[in-house]
Amino acid sequence: MHIESIAAPDLSWQEQALCAQTGADFFFPEPGSSVREAKRICGLCEMRSACLQYALANDERFGVWGGLSEKERLSLRRTHQQ
């Protein structure tokens, strides 16, 4: 029997991310709510690019990741697929 081991992604960036210090409410708002505050916080965060890479690699479909909303990440994916 062969068991493949899957390496866990490096999530050390999350410890330094500003979102870890502010709480999830800003980053996972109710449908139709503003994501302006989440994007502002992301804009100040040094981990923004690592966060966005993680979201794209793991097909995160909800919330603000790396400064982009769900719709913005979907648009980015579509642009890269073409």
MARDREN-85920 format. One record per residue (C-alpha): x, y, z; residue in three letters. Coordinates in pm, whole numbers, plus 32768, in hexadecimal, padded with zeros to 4 digits. Layout:
# MARDREN-85920
XYZALA/...
This chain:
# MARDREN-85920
800080008000MET/808E81507F97HIS/802B8282805BILE/808783D27FC9GLU/80D984E480BBSER/805D863C8066ILE/8130875A80E4ALA/8068885881A5ALA/807B89B58115PRO/81588AB081C8ASP/80668B848290LEU/81668C3B8364SER/81088D7F82B3TRP/7FB78D748364GLN/80588DB884B4GLU/80E28F038433GLN/7FAE8F69836BALA/7EE9909483E6LEU/7DA38FD783BFCYS/7E118EEC84D5ALA/7E18901985BAGLN/7CCB90B38551THR/7BD58F93853FGLY/7B1A8EE98427ALA/79E68FC88421ASP/7A8C90C48338PHE/7B078FB8824APHE/79CD8EE1823BPHE/78B28FE0823BPRO/77448F948209GLU/76DB8F84809APRO/76B190E1800DGLY/778091838121SER/78AA925F80D8SER/7A0791CB80C2VAL/7AA9932480C8ARG/7B3793008227GLU/7BC591A681DDALA/7C6F922980A3LYS/7CFD934E8167ARG/7D9492618267ILE/7E1A91808153CYS/7EBB92AD80AEGLY/7F8A92E481E9LEU/7FE991768214CYS/814290F481B6GLU/80B18F968188MET/7FBB9000807BARG/80688F4F7F58SER/80938E08801BALA/7F258E1B807DCYS/7EB28E4F7F18LEU/7F918D357E9AGLN/7EFD8C4E7FA1TYR/7D988CAF7F46ALA/7DD28C767DD4LEU/7E8B8B2D7E06ALA/7D7B8AA97EEEASN/7C518B317E2FASP/7BCE8BFC7F55GLU/7A748C697EEAARG/7A048D3B8011PHE/7A888E7280BBGLY/7B9A8F6B8071VAL/7CF08ECE803DTRP/7E258F8F7FD8GLY/7D5690C97FACGLY/7C6A90327EABLEU/7AFC8FD67ECDSER/7A658E927E4DGLU/7A008F367D05LYS/7B578FD47CD3GLU/7C098E867D0DARG/7B1D8DDA7C1BLEU/7B658EE47B16SER/7CDB8EBC7B50LEU/7CBF8D417B26ARG/7BFF8D6A79E0ARG/7CFE8E61795ATHR/7E1C8D7179A7HIS/7D658C4C7905GLN/7D468CFD77B7GLN/
